[in-house]
Amino acid sequence: MRVLFIGDIVGSPGRRIVLERLTDLVANEKLDLVIANGENAASGFGITPRLVEELLGAGCEVITGGNHIWDRKEALEFITRERRLLRPANFAAGNPGRGVYCGTARNGVPYAVLNLQGRVFMAANDCPFRAADRELAALPAGVKVILVDI
């Protein structure tokens, strides 16, 4: 399985390069799955519904987040509807959104993306290892590939 995992997309320069190059990369490299960290896509802080739709439309299958995922208030409600936009699974219970997404790659392989946040130099959140154990135990049996953004 050929996977492209894009690190932080930061602001308009980061979005521009993804929009300009991703389609060709997917075709030329025969990529089966594209995941991107998009939590800084909106001028370096947060992400908006429009930017999520733009990145998904460009070929990203899943967009992960982190400590900046809700820097734009419009993401709070949008993340509850868009399953492919993730926030760290180890954020406290009751936060909007989810920390794992299951899908099928272009080559037909079932996959899961798990989004976690570390705790060193970060605001307090639940243990990422316990959250990983919880989320991995709940995955469907048919998932063949698991990718983790921490």
Secondary structure as UniProt FT lines:
FT   STRAND          3..6
FT   HELIX           11..28
FT   TURN            29..30
FT   STRAND          33..37
FT   TURN            39..44
FT   HELIX           49..58
FT   STRAND          62..64
FT   TURN            67..70
FT   HELIX           74..81
FT   TURN            83..84
FT   TURN            89..90
FT   TURN            93..94
FT   STRAND          100..104
FT   TURN            106..107
FT   STRAND          110..115
FT   TURN            120..121
FT   HELIX           128..137
FT   TURN            141..142
FT   STRAND          145..149
//
